[in-house]
Amino acid sequence: LFLSQALQRPPFRGKTVVVVTHAASVALIAALRGSDLLGAGQLAACGVAKLVVGAHGRADVVERGDDASSYLRGPAGLTGAWGFANSAQPLETSERLWREAQRLGPADPAAVPP
């Protein structure tokens, strides 16, 4: 949530920004889109998604990141895409926790003790 808000303010607003994440990518897409977790879709291992933030302040997914088979070879290319609907935790539970996180708002990472 913190990163999604930071990307919508200067110095990032209106710029091309590359973000490399692990595991949090689907939630980041949901935060940038202002959607629920199911609406964020799926992301493949090493998946690349392209999002464009419009004048409305939310991101539109212009290139999905759910298929990496064109640039990954071998077993890595066969790894299935993942989204919160694929979690061992019930989707309803994840969505409830996501709404609570949105209600509480982002924490500034610099303010979190080590």
Buried (B, 14 or more C-beta within 10 A) or exposed (E): BBBBEBBBEEEEEEEEEEEEEEEEBBBBBBBBBEBBBBBBBBBBBEBBBEBEBEEEEBBEBEEBBBBBEEEBEEEEBEBEBBBBBEEEEEBEEBBEEBEEBBEEEBEEEEEEEE
